[in-house]
Amino acid sequence: MPVQPYSSGRSVLRSALQAGHTKAETARLNLSGMESEGYVAREAHESSIVLNGVTLGVEISEIRQRVSESLMGRIRTQNNKVAASKVNDQYSQKMSNLFGKKGSKDTLAHSGREIFDVSKLLAASPQDTSLKVKLINSFQKHISKINKQAQNIQSLRQETEMDTRESIDQINALLTEISEHNKNISTHNYKGDNSSLDYIDKRRVALQKLSNFIAIDESAFNIMDRHNLEVKDINGNVLVQNDRHVSFTMEKTYFFHAQTKGETLYCQSLSGREINYSDELQKIDQEGALKRLIDLRDQILPKMQQQLDSYTSSFIDQFNAQHNKGIGLSLSDKLSSSTTIPDYNSETGTSTISSESILSGRGTLRLNILDQNSKELKGYLDIELTDNMSMGDIINQINSSEFATNFGITAEINGEGQFVLQTSYPNGGLSLSSGQAGTEPFITSGDFFNSSKSYGASHFFGFNNLFESSKHSLGQNSDGISENITLRNDIGNDYQKLACGQLPPNTEIDSIALNIGDLRNLEIMSSLFSANIEFKSNSLISREVTTLEHYSESSITFAVSFEVEATNSLKKEEFLMEGLSRQAKDISGVDQQEELQNLVENMTHATYLVKAMKLLNDMDNLIREL
């Protein structure tokens, strides 16, 4: 068989022809994709074929995209921050719309000032019926604002829940898509395979979308690597591994209230282990829309709820304490004639207590029986308040007394844990007051000397409260109290019940005991908005000493600062993103003239190579014939 002296030459020409064809194909792809948004131009890189030190030709070692993966990783990281800022900005606008602006007439602080103004006017003109009605309306308006604000907060939490669930659906769809692209990349894994690069492009787009929600560990993979197809989050949790992926789940919360805990986000790992992903999102300062939505639902909005509940609890305590002292006393008095609203034959407190509760107190608590029509004092029982007495002791003193027998009076703790006083005396009415001039009977739970707060007796039991709530605990920040605070029903229906009577300790039996008074104590009520009080800390809020008026604006103040921070953050992150995107666009853009020139050159070069191949074949055949 004759030797073929031109075989090496044909090999060189063939490799050059194949390389040229790939370059021409790459140029065609760039020209066809140049109008597509986000298209990244490709480049075919040659390498020499060397055998025993002799160059035998060239081949396409790989097709790369012009934008470095390092830059793409920075873009994904920045995209993650932009997405987080967009969520904050979106919800800050909603908070601002719901809670109002400082100084506007639709805020909680403004309706509180209305109570302040009307109280002062009524104190100066106590017989003005229209002012009494106006004060009741002001109370109702303020309560309505509190209720509405609580509803708004929980509505926003419900909205974040819906957005979170929608995000989870998108995340799961993207993880499925990425795993499918991984499978196709593996299938088309050979040199110069442009279809493999197409799937890498698609995976890059999916990863870009995924980075909206979850921070991706950019150091954990190379998107152009066709073997290591693993995607991790920034905590190191594997999200995708080749054609396998995790899935996210979260139970649905149908209704949100102050005590409602947001459902936990779980991740079903590749090993089958269930990961608490809500906790994972809190491990580091991770960005992304998913974390921000859960933070809004579980931290930011609940903090606003706790501030509102703290305000409402203090508002109830302050006004109830004053109303339980009785209305119509001179401002110079020591408020020693504490009463309930007069003439009721049954009084039920709103505070929860048991007969075993240990109490400590000071002063003399007087239980009075009055004639509802004449206001005459028919009889009374004095109870000395001491340290370490049980609620049962007080009840026994009343029920075992001759006074109780004579006037058909009973004392008990009802099924709701409330202190109840009743009388069967014809036309009788019950009232609590002080039995000792110049002193107010005070009660506190437990050790009097170690207690941080003591209360007037009527206030402690909640007999003459102005405001009520089933969730109210005396002196405590009660979660959810702002959702169901109400003006006491009988006062709301009859403005005359707003005026409590004065019952001095030296009132004689069968004398006129109770008079309505001049309502000047309302002036003290109005001052409650400007007096410094302590707002207790809670799980998400800190202790603060300030006024009701100032604290009523806390949600607005928080919303305003949150809005400013969110707006500034979004502008900053979008500016940085714009710079990175511009940089990528400058690098990745297709130069039409350059690509056309590459196409023509490679096609022309291919024509010459084909002719050279034909010449070599002809010469090879001629040598065989010779």
C-alpha positions as CSV (number, residue, x, y, z in Angstrom):
1,M,0.0,0.0,0.0
2,P,1.5,3.4,-1.0
3,V,2.3,5.9,1.7
4,Q,0.0,9.0,1.9
5,P,2.4,11.9,2.3
6,Y,-0.5,14.4,2.5
7,S,-2.5,12.9,5.4
8,S,-1.0,15.3,8.0
9,G,-1.9,18.2,5.8
10,R,-5.4,17.1,5.4
11,S,-5.7,16.7,9.2
12,V,-4.5,20.2,9.7
13,L,-6.9,21.6,7.0
14,R,-9.8,19.5,8.4
15,S,-9.3,20.9,12.0
16,A,-9.0,24.4,10.7
17,L,-12.2,23.9,8.7
18,Q,-14.1,22.6,11.7
19,A,-12.9,25.5,13.9
20,G,-13.8,28.0,11.2
21,H,-17.3,26.5,10.9
22,T,-17.8,26.8,14.7
23,K,-16.6,30.5,14.6
24,A,-19.0,31.3,11.8
25,E,-21.9,29.6,13.6
26,T,-21.0,31.6,16.8
27,A,-21.1,34.8,14.7
28,R,-24.5,33.9,13.3
29,L,-25.8,33.2,16.8
30,N,-24.6,36.6,18.0
31,L,-26.2,38.4,15.0
32,S,-29.5,36.6,15.5
33,G,-29.5,37.3,19.3
34,M,-28.4,40.9,19.3
35,E,-32.0,42.2,19.4
36,S,-32.9,40.0,22.4
37,E,-32.9,41.7,25.7
38,G,-30.1,40.5,28.0
39,Y,-28.4,38.5,25.2
40,V,-24.7,38.0,26.0
41,A,-22.3,37.8,23.0
42,R,-20.2,34.6,22.7
43,E,-16.7,34.0,21.6
44,A,-15.1,30.8,20.3
45,H,-11.6,30.2,21.7
46,E,-9.0,28.1,19.7
47,S,-6.3,25.9,20.9
48,S,-3.5,24.1,19.0
49,I,-3.4,20.4,18.3
50,V,0.1,19.3,19.1
51,L,1.6,15.8,18.7
52,N,5.3,15.1,19.4
53,G,6.0,18.7,19.4
54,V,4.5,19.2,15.9
55,T,1.4,21.4,15.4
56,L,-1.2,19.4,13.6
57,G,-4.0,22.0,13.6
58,V,-6.4,23.9,15.7
59,E,-9.7,23.1,17.5
60,I,-12.3,25.1,19.5
61,S,-11.4,24.5,23.1
62,E,-14.6,26.2,24.4
63,I,-17.2,28.8,23.6
64,R,-17.3,31.5,26.3
65,Q,-19.6,34.5,26.9
66,R,-18.0,37.9,27.1
67,V,-19.3,38.8,30.5
68,S,-17.2,37.2,33.3
69,E,-19.0,35.0,35.8
70,S,-17.6,37.1,38.5
71,L,-19.5,40.1,37.2
72,M,-22.6,38.1,36.8
73,G,-22.3,36.9,40.4
74,R,-22.0,40.5,41.6
75,I,-25.1,41.3,39.6
76,R,-27.1,38.5,41.2
77,T,-25.9,39.6,44.7
78,Q,-26.9,43.2,43.9
79,N,-30.2,42.0,42.4
80,N,-30.9,40.3,45.8
81,K,-30.5,43.6,47.6
82,V,-32.6,45.5,45.2
83,A,-35.5,43.0,45.5
84,A,-35.3,43.3,49.3
85,S,-35.4,47.1,49.1
86,K,-38.3,47.0,46.7
87,V,-40.4,44.9,49.2
88,N,-39.6,47.4,52.0
89,D,-40.4,50.4,49.8
90,Q,-43.7,48.8,48.6
91,Y,-44.9,48.1,52.2
92,S,-43.6,51.4,53.6
93,Q,-45.9,53.2,51.2
94,K,-48.8,51.1,52.3
95,M,-48.0,51.8,56.0
96,S,-47.9,55.5,55.3
97,N,-51.3,55.3,53.5
98,L,-52.9,53.4,56.4
99,F,-51.5,55.2,59.4
100,G,-51.6,58.8,58.1
101,K,-49.1,61.6,58.2
102,K,-47.9,63.5,61.3
103,G,-50.1,66.5,61.9
104,S,-52.9,65.3,59.7
105,K,-56.5,65.1,61.0
106,D,-56.9,61.4,60.4
107,T,-54.4,60.1,62.9
108,L,-54.6,58.5,66.4
109,A,-52.8,61.5,67.9
110,H,-55.3,63.9,66.4
111,S,-58.4,62.0,67.8
112,G,-56.6,61.9,71.2
113,R,-56.2,65.7,71.1
114,E,-59.9,66.0,70.5
115,I,-60.6,64.2,73.8
116,F,-58.1,66.6,75.5
117,D,-59.9,69.7,74.1
118,V,-63.5,68.6,74.8
119,S,-62.6,67.4,78.3
120,K,-61.3,70.9,79.2
121,L,-64.3,72.6,77.7
122,L,-66.7,70.3,79.7
123,A,-64.8,70.8,82.9
124,A,-65.4,74.5,82.5
125,S,-69.1,74.1,81.6
126,P,-70.2,70.9,83.4
127,Q,-73.9,71.3,82.6
128,D,-73.4,71.6,78.9
129,T,-75.2,68.5,77.5
130,S,-73.9,69.0,74.0
131,L,-70.3,68.9,75.3
132,K,-71.1,65.6,77.2
133,V,-72.3,64.1,74.0
134,K,-69.3,65.4,72.1
135,L,-67.0,63.9,74.7
136,I,-68.7,60.5,74.3
137,N,-68.3,60.8,70.5
138,S,-64.7,61.8,70.9
139,F,-64.1,58.7,73.0
140,Q,-65.8,56.5,70.4
141,K,-63.9,58.2,67.5
142,H,-60.6,57.5,69.3
143,I,-61.5,53.9,70.0
144,S,-62.5,53.5,66.4
145,K,-59.1,54.8,65.3
146,I,-57.3,52.3,67.6
147,N,-59.5,49.4,66.3
148,K,-58.9,50.4,62.7
149,Q,-55.2,50.8,63.1
150,A,-55.0,47.3,64.7
151,Q,-57.0,45.9,61.7
152,N,-54.7,47.7,59.3
153,I,-51.6,46.1,60.8
154,Q,-53.1,42.6,60.7
155,S,-54.4,43.2,57.1
156,L,-50.8,44.1,56.1
157,R,-49.6,40.9,57.8
158,Q,-52.2,39.0,55.8
159,E,-50.9,40.6,52.6
160,T,-47.3,39.7,53.4
161,E,-48.5,36.2,53.9
162,M,-50.1,36.1,50.5
163,D,-46.9,37.6,48.9
164,T,-44.7,35.1,50.7
165,R,-46.8,32.2,49.4
166,E,-46.7,33.5,45.9
167,S,-42.9,33.9,46.2
168,I,-42.6,30.3,47.4
169,D,-44.5,29.1,44.3
170,Q,-42.1,31.1,42.1
171,I,-39.1,29.7,43.9
172,N,-40.2,26.1,43.5
173,A,-40.9,26.7,39.8
174,L,-37.4,28.2,39.3
175,L,-35.7,25.4,41.2
176,T,-37.5,22.9,38.9
177,E,-36.5,24.9,35.8
178,I,-32.8,25.1,36.9
179,S,-32.7,21.3,37.6
180,E,-34.2,20.7,34.1
181,H,-31.5,23.0,32.5
182,N,-28.9,21.1,34.4
183,K,-30.1,17.8,33.0
184,N,-30.0,19.2,29.4
185,I,-26.5,20.7,30.0
186,S,-25.3,17.3,31.0
187,T,-26.9,15.7,28.0
188,H,-25.3,18.1,25.6
189,N,-21.9,18.1,27.4
190,Y,-19.3,18.1,24.7
191,K,-16.9,20.7,23.3
192,G,-18.2,23.4,21.1
193,D,-21.9,22.3,21.6
194,N,-23.8,25.5,21.3
195,S,-27.1,23.9,22.5
196,S,-25.4,23.2,25.8
197,L,-24.5,26.9,26.0
198,D,-28.1,27.7,25.3
199,Y,-29.2,25.8,28.4
200,I,-26.5,27.5,30.4
201,D,-28.0,30.8,29.2
202,K,-31.4,29.7,30.3
203,R,-30.1,28.6,33.7
204,R,-28.4,31.9,34.1
205,V,-31.7,33.7,33.6
206,A,-33.5,31.4,36.1
207,L,-30.7,32.0,38.6
208,Q,-31.1,35.7,38.2
209,K,-34.8,35.4,38.9
210,L,-34.1,33.1,41.9
211,S,-31.7,35.8,43.3
212,N,-34.7,38.0,43.8
213,F,-35.9,35.8,46.6
214,I,-32.9,34.0,48.0
215,A,-29.2,35.0,48.4
216,I,-27.1,32.5,46.3
217,D,-23.6,31.4,47.4
218,E,-21.7,32.7,44.4
219,S,-18.5,31.0,45.5
220,A,-20.1,27.6,45.4
221,F,-20.3,27.1,41.7
222,N,-19.2,28.2,38.2
223,I,-22.2,28.6,35.9
224,M,-20.1,27.6,32.9
225,D,-18.8,24.4,34.5
226,R,-20.7,21.6,32.9
227,H,-19.8,19.1,35.5
228,N,-20.3,20.8,38.9
229,L,-24.0,21.7,38.6
230,E,-24.8,22.5,42.2
231,V,-26.5,25.7,43.5
232,K,-26.4,26.6,47.2
233,D,-27.9,29.4,49.2
234,I,-25.6,31.8,51.2
235,N,-26.0,29.6,54.3
236,G,-24.6,26.6,52.4
237,N,-27.9,24.7,52.0
238,V,-28.0,22.9,48.7
239,L,-30.9,24.0,46.6
240,V,-30.1,22.2,43.3
241,Q,-27.8,19.3,42.6
242,N,-27.6,18.2,39.0
243,D,-31.3,17.3,38.1
244,R,-32.5,17.2,41.7
245,H,-33.8,20.1,43.7
246,V,-35.3,21.0,47.1
247,S,-38.9,22.2,47.6
248,F,-40.3,24.9,49.9
249,T,-43.6,24.6,51.8
250,M,-45.6,26.8,54.2
251,E,-49.0,26.3,55.8
252,K,-51.6,28.9,55.1
253,T,-52.7,31.3,57.8
254,Y,-56.3,32.3,57.1
255,F,-56.8,35.1,59.7
256,F,-54.3,37.3,61.4
257,H,-54.7,38.7,64.9
258,A,-52.2,40.2,67.3
259,Q,-51.4,36.8,68.9
260,T,-51.3,35.0,65.5
261,K,-47.8,33.6,64.8
262,G,-46.9,33.4,61.1
263,E,-46.5,29.8,59.8
264,T,-43.0,28.5,59.5
265,L,-41.3,28.2,56.1
266,Y,-39.9,24.7,55.6
267,C,-37.4,23.4,53.0
268,Q,-37.5,19.7,52.1
269,S,-33.8,18.9,51.6
270,L,-32.4,16.5,49.0
271,S,-31.7,14.0,51.9
272,G,-35.4,14.2,52.9
273,R,-34.7,16.2,56.0
274,E,-37.1,19.0,56.8
275,I,-35.2,22.3,57.4
276,N,-36.8,25.2,59.3
277,Y,-36.0,27.8,56.6
278,S,-37.6,30.7,58.6
279,D,-34.7,30.2,61.0
280,E,-32.2,29.9,58.1
281,L,-33.2,33.3,56.9
282,Q,-32.4,34.8,60.3
283,K,-29.0,33.3,60.7
284,I,-27.1,36.0,58.8
285,D,-27.9,39.4,57.4
286,Q,-29.3,37.9,54.3
287,E,-31.2,40.0,51.8
288,G,-33.9,39.0,49.3
289,A,-37.6,39.4,48.9
290,L,-38.4,36.2,50.8
291,K,-36.6,37.3,54.0
292,R,-38.0,40.8,53.9
293,L,-41.6,39.5,53.5
294,I,-41.2,37.1,56.5
295,D,-39.5,39.9,58.5
296,L,-42.5,42.2,57.8
297,R,-45.0,39.5,58.8
298,D,-43.2,38.3,62.0
299,Q,-41.2,41.2,63.3
300,I,-41.8,44.7,61.8
301,L,-45.6,44.7,61.7
302,P,-45.9,42.8,65.1
303,K,-43.6,45.5,66.5
304,M,-46.1,48.1,65.4
305,Q,-48.9,46.1,66.9
306,Q,-47.1,45.9,70.2
307,Q,-46.6,49.7,70.2
308,L,-50.3,50.1,69.6
309,D,-51.2,47.6,72.3
310,S,-48.8,49.3,74.7
311,Y,-50.5,52.7,74.0
312,T,-54.0,51.2,74.3
313,S,-53.1,49.4,77.6
314,S,-51.8,52.6,79.1
315,F,-54.7,54.7,77.7
316,I,-57.2,52.3,79.4
317,D,-55.3,52.2,82.7
318,Q,-54.9,56.0,82.9
319,F,-58.5,56.9,82.0
320,N,-60.0,54.1,84.1
321,A,-57.9,55.0,87.1
322,Q,-59.2,58.6,86.9
323,H,-62.8,57.6,86.2
324,N,-62.8,55.2,89.2
325,K,-61.8,58.1,91.5
326,G,-65.1,59.8,90.9
327,I,-66.0,62.9,89.0
328,G,-66.8,66.3,90.5
329,L,-64.0,66.7,93.1
330,S,-62.1,69.9,93.5
331,L,-58.6,69.8,91.9
332,S,-57.2,70.6,95.4
333,D,-58.8,67.5,96.9
334,K,-56.9,64.3,97.4
335,L,-59.6,62.4,95.5
336,S,-60.5,60.6,98.7
337,S,-64.1,59.9,97.7
338,S,-63.6,57.1,95.2
339,T,-67.0,55.7,93.9
340,T,-68.5,53.6,91.3
341,I,-71.2,54.9,89.1
342,P,-74.0,55.2,91.7
343,D,-77.3,53.3,92.2
344,Y,-76.6,50.0,90.5
345,N,-78.0,47.0,92.3
346,S,-75.3,44.9,90.8
347,E,-71.7,45.8,90.2
348,T,-69.4,43.5,88.2
349,G,-65.7,44.3,87.9
350,T,-63.7,43.8,84.7
351,S,-60.4,42.6,86.3
352,T,-59.7,38.9,86.5
353,I,-59.1,37.6,90.1
354,S,-59.6,34.5,92.2
355,S,-60.6,34.0,95.8
356,E,-57.1,32.6,96.5
357,S,-55.4,35.8,95.1
358,I,-53.2,37.4,97.8
359,L,-53.6,41.2,98.0
360,S,-52.0,43.9,100.0
361,G,-53.6,47.3,100.6
362,R,-53.8,50.5,102.5
363,G,-56.7,52.5,103.9
364,T,-60.4,51.8,104.5
365,L,-62.6,50.5,101.7
366,R,-66.2,51.5,102.3
367,L,-69.1,49.6,100.7
368,N,-72.2,51.8,100.6
369,I,-75.9,51.1,100.0
370,L,-77.9,54.0,98.6
371,D,-81.5,54.7,97.6
372,Q,-81.4,55.0,93.9
373,N,-84.0,57.7,93.8
374,S,-83.3,60.0,96.8
375,K,-79.5,59.3,96.8
376,E,-79.8,58.8,100.6
377,L,-77.1,56.7,102.3
378,K,-78.9,53.7,103.9
379,G,-75.8,52.0,105.3
380,Y,-72.2,51.0,104.8
381,L,-69.5,48.5,105.7
382,D,-65.8,49.5,106.3
383,I,-63.2,47.0,105.2
384,E,-59.6,47.6,106.5
385,L,-57.1,46.8,103.8
386,T,-53.9,45.1,105.1
387,D,-50.9,43.1,103.8
388,N,-51.2,39.5,102.7
389,M,-55.0,39.3,102.7
390,S,-56.7,37.0,100.3
391,M,-59.6,38.0,98.0
392,G,-61.5,35.3,99.8
393,D,-61.0,37.2,103.1
394,I,-62.6,40.3,101.6
395,I,-65.6,38.3,100.3
396,N,-66.0,36.6,103.7
397,Q,-66.0,39.9,105.5
398,I,-68.8,41.2,103.3
399,N,-71.0,38.0,103.2
400,S,-70.7,37.3,107.0
401,S,-71.5,40.9,108.1
402,E,-74.7,42.1,109.6
403,F,-74.7,44.8,107.0
404,A,-74.9,42.2,104.2
405,T,-77.7,40.4,105.9
406,N,-79.7,43.6,106.5
407,F,-79.4,44.8,102.9
408,G,-79.4,41.5,101.0
409,I,-75.8,42.0,99.8
410,T,-73.7,39.2,98.4
411,A,-70.1,39.2,97.1
412,E,-68.6,36.5,94.9
413,I,-66.1,35.7,92.1
414,N,-68.1,34.8,89.0
415,G,-67.3,32.2,86.3
416,E,-65.3,34.9,84.4
417,G,-63.1,35.5,87.4
418,Q,-64.7,38.9,88.1
419,F,-65.6,40.4,91.5
420,V,-69.4,40.8,91.7
421,L,-71.4,42.7,94.3
422,Q,-75.2,42.5,94.4
423,T,-78.1,43.7,96.6
424,S,-81.7,42.7,96.8
425,Y,-82.6,45.7,98.9
426,P,-85.6,47.5,97.3
427,N,-84.4,50.3,95.1
428,G,-80.9,49.9,96.5
429,G,-77.7,50.9,94.7
430,L,-74.2,49.9,95.5
431,S,-71.1,52.2,95.6
432,L,-67.5,52.0,96.8
433,S,-65.8,54.9,98.5
434,S,-63.2,55.8,101.0
435,G,-64.0,55.3,104.6
436,Q,-61.3,57.6,105.9
437,A,-61.0,61.3,105.1
438,G,-58.0,62.4,103.2
439,T,-56.9,58.9,102.1
440,E,-57.6,56.7,99.1
441,P,-58.0,52.9,99.6
442,F,-55.3,51.2,97.5
443,I,-54.8,47.6,96.6
444,T,-52.0,45.7,94.8
445,S,-51.5,42.1,94.1
446,G,-48.9,40.3,96.4
447,D,-46.5,42.2,98.7
448,F,-47.5,45.9,98.8
449,F,-44.0,47.1,99.6
450,N,-42.4,45.1,96.7
451,S,-45.0,45.9,94.2
452,S,-44.2,48.5,91.5
453,K,-47.8,49.7,91.2
454,S,-50.8,50.0,93.4
455,Y,-54.3,50.9,92.4
456,G,-57.4,52.6,93.9
457,A,-59.8,49.9,95.0
458,S,-62.5,50.6,92.5
459,H,-59.9,50.6,89.7
460,F,-58.3,47.5,90.9
461,F,-61.5,45.5,90.6
462,G,-62.6,47.5,87.5
463,F,-66.0,48.5,88.9
464,N,-66.2,52.0,87.3
465,N,-64.0,51.6,84.2
466,L,-64.6,54.0,81.4
467,F,-63.0,51.6,78.8
468,E,-63.1,47.9,78.6
469,S,-61.4,45.1,76.7
470,S,-61.7,41.3,77.2
471,K,-57.9,41.2,76.7
472,H,-57.0,43.9,79.3
473,S,-54.8,43.0,82.2
474,L,-54.3,45.8,84.7
475,G,-50.9,47.4,84.4
476,Q,-49.8,45.1,81.6
477,N,-49.1,45.4,77.9
478,S,-51.9,43.1,76.7
479,D,-51.4,41.6,73.2
480,G,-54.3,42.4,70.9
481,I,-56.0,44.8,73.3
482,S,-56.3,47.4,70.6
483,E,-58.4,45.0,68.5
484,N,-61.3,45.0,70.9
485,I,-61.1,48.1,73.2
486,T,-64.6,49.6,73.7
487,L,-66.3,52.4,75.6
488,R,-68.3,50.9,78.4
489,N,-71.7,50.1,77.0
490,D,-73.9,51.8,79.6
491,I,-71.8,55.0,79.4
492,G,-71.9,55.0,75.6
493,N,-75.7,54.7,75.7
494,D,-76.2,57.4,78.4
495,Y,-73.9,60.3,78.6
496,Q,-75.2,61.1,82.2
497,K,-73.4,58.0,83.4
498,L,-70.2,59.7,82.6
499,A,-70.7,61.8,85.7
500,C,-69.8,59.9,88.9
501,G,-70.9,61.1,92.3
502,Q,-69.1,62.4,95.3
503,L,-69.5,60.5,98.6
504,P,-67.5,62.0,101.5
505,P,-66.5,59.6,104.4
506,N,-68.4,61.7,107.0
507,T,-71.8,61.3,105.3
508,E,-74.5,60.4,107.9
509,I,-77.0,57.6,107.5
510,D,-80.3,58.7,105.8
511,S,-78.7,61.9,104.6
512,I,-78.3,62.9,101.0
513,A,-75.1,61.1,100.2
514,L,-74.4,61.5,96.5
515,N,-74.3,64.4,94.2
516,I,-73.2,64.5,90.6
517,G,-70.6,67.2,91.1
518,D,-69.2,69.7,88.6
519,L,-67.1,67.4,86.4
520,R,-63.9,69.3,87.0
521,N,-62.1,66.0,87.3
522,L,-62.4,65.8,83.6
523,E,-59.7,68.5,83.5
524,I,-57.4,65.9,85.1
525,M,-58.4,63.5,82.4
526,S,-57.4,66.0,79.8
527,S,-54.0,66.4,81.4
528,L,-53.4,62.6,81.1
529,F,-52.4,63.1,77.4
530,S,-49.5,65.4,78.5
531,A,-48.3,63.6,81.6
532,N,-45.2,61.4,81.4
533,I,-46.0,57.7,82.1
534,E,-44.1,54.4,81.7
535,F,-44.7,52.3,78.6
536,K,-43.5,48.8,79.5
537,S,-41.2,46.8,77.3
538,N,-42.3,43.8,75.3
539,S,-40.6,41.2,73.1
540,L,-40.2,43.6,70.3
541,I,-40.4,47.1,71.9
542,S,-38.3,48.8,74.6
543,R,-39.4,50.5,77.8
544,E,-40.2,54.2,77.2
545,V,-41.2,57.1,79.5
546,T,-43.2,59.6,77.5
547,T,-46.7,61.0,77.1
548,L,-49.8,59.4,75.7
549,E,-49.9,62.1,73.0
550,H,-46.3,61.4,71.9
551,Y,-46.6,57.6,72.1
552,S,-49.8,57.7,70.1
553,E,-47.7,58.9,67.1
554,S,-45.2,56.0,67.5
555,S,-46.7,54.0,64.7
556,I,-46.6,57.0,62.4
557,T,-43.1,57.9,63.5
558,F,-42.0,54.3,62.8
559,A,-43.8,54.2,59.5
560,V,-42.2,57.5,58.4
561,S,-38.7,56.5,59.4
562,F,-39.3,53.1,57.7
563,E,-40.5,54.8,54.6
564,V,-37.5,57.2,54.4
565,E,-35.0,54.4,55.0
566,A,-36.7,52.1,52.5
567,T,-36.8,54.9,49.8
568,N,-33.2,55.8,50.4
569,S,-32.1,52.2,50.4
570,L,-33.9,51.4,47.2
571,K,-32.4,54.4,45.4
572,K,-28.9,53.4,46.6
573,E,-29.3,49.7,45.6
574,E,-30.8,50.5,42.2
575,F,-28.0,53.0,41.5
576,L,-25.4,50.3,42.2
577,M,-27.4,47.8,40.1
578,E,-27.6,50.2,37.3
579,G,-23.8,50.6,37.3
580,L,-23.2,46.8,37.2
581,S,-25.8,46.3,34.5
582,R,-24.3,49.1,32.4
583,Q,-20.9,47.4,32.8
584,A,-22.3,44.1,31.7
585,K,-24.1,45.6,28.8
586,D,-20.9,47.4,27.6
587,I,-19.0,44.1,27.7
588,S,-21.7,41.8,26.3
589,G,-23.1,43.9,23.5
590,V,-22.9,42.6,20.0
591,D,-20.9,44.6,17.5
592,Q,-22.8,44.0,14.2
593,Q,-20.0,45.1,11.9
594,E,-17.5,43.0,13.8
595,E,-19.7,39.9,13.7
596,L,-20.5,40.3,10.0
597,Q,-16.8,40.6,9.3
598,N,-16.1,37.4,11.4
599,L,-18.8,35.6,9.5
600,V,-17.5,36.6,6.1
601,E,-13.9,35.9,7.0
602,N,-14.6,32.4,8.3
603,M,-16.9,31.5,5.3
604,T,-14.2,32.8,2.9
605,H,-11.5,31.0,4.8
606,A,-13.6,27.9,4.7
607,T,-13.9,28.1,0.9
608,Y,-10.1,28.3,0.5
609,L,-9.7,25.4,3.0
610,V,-12.1,23.2,0.9
611,K,-10.2,24.0,-2.3
612,A,-6.9,23.2,-0.5
613,M,-8.4,19.9,0.7
614,K,-9.5,19.1,-2.8
615,L,-6.0,19.8,-4.1
616,L,-4.4,17.6,-1.5
617,N,-6.8,14.8,-2.4
618,D,-6.0,15.1,-6.1
619,M,-2.3,15.1,-5.5
620,D,-2.7,12.1,-3.2
621,N,-4.6,10.2,-5.9
622,L,-2.0,11.1,-8.5
623,I,0.8,9.7,-6.3
624,R,-1.2,6.4,-5.9
625,E,-1.6,6.1,-9.7
626,L,2.2,6.6,-10.3
